[in-house]
């Protein structure tokens, strides 16, 4: 690997760690009200949505089937992990069949 790529990866890792560590440090000064707790519980869902939403908008039929599978599996099982695994399987299978 080129040195500038390794340097960029290391710097991004340091910055990511600094953001996370400063968040933990600053949260000791925030009162853990029910509203704050609800907000903290919703952060992973919001981040996941921000990451996968562009895939749904820019994707094709395999990705759309994956989103549908996720919604159906979440409704049936209420298990995020099973829904994610099922969606990945649906996308992989539909890509294989459409190729």
N, C-alpha and C positions, 0 to 999 in steps of 0.2 A: 504494500500500500504506500501511496505517496505520503510524505511527511505532513503536508498541509491538511490532508484528510484526517489523519490520526489526530492532529492538533485540533481540528474543528470538532471531532467527536469528543475528545477530552474536555474541551471548553464547554461544549453543550452539556456534558454530564455534570460538570462543576456548577454551571448555572442552574440546571435542573435541581441539583441537590440543595443549592443555596435557597432557591424558591421554596422548596419543601421544608427545609429546616427553619427558615424564617417564618413560615406559616405556623409550624408547631410552636415556635417561640411566641409569636404574637397572639395565638389563640389562648394562651394562659391568662391574658388580660380581658378576654371576652366572656361575659356571663353566659352559661349554657342554658338559656331559656328554651322552652319547647319549640319556639319558632326557629331559633338558631340550630337546634338539633335537627329539625326537619329540613332546613336548608343544607346542612352538612350531609344528610342522607341522600339528598337529591343531586348532589354534585356529580357522582359517578354516572348517573343516568344522563345528565346534561352533556357531559364530556363524550360519552359514547354516542349520543345523538349527533353531536357536532362532528364527530369523526366519520360516522357511517352515512349521514344524510347526503353528502355530496356523491357517495357511491350510488345511492338510490336514484338521485336525479340524473347522474351522468351515465349510469349503467344501462344494461339492456335487460332482456327477458330473464336471464339467469339470476341477476341481482333482484329483480322485482319478485320473482318466485321465492327467493331467499327471504325477502322482507315479509311476504305473505306467510311463509312457513314459520317465521319467528312469531308473528302475531297469533297464528293459530296455535302453535305449541305453547305460547305463554298463556293463552286462554285455557288450554286443556290441562297443562301441568303446573302453571305458576312457578316454574323453575327457570331462572335466567340461563343457567349453564346448559341444561338440556335444550332450551330454545336456540341458543347460539350454536351448539353442536349440530342440531337438526338443520339450521339455516345453512351452515357451511356445507353439510352433506347435500342439501338440495341444490345449492349453487354449483358444487363440484359435479354432481350428477347431470344437471341440466347443461352445463358447459360441455361435458363429455358427449352427451346425446346430440347437442346442436352443432358440434364440430364436424 
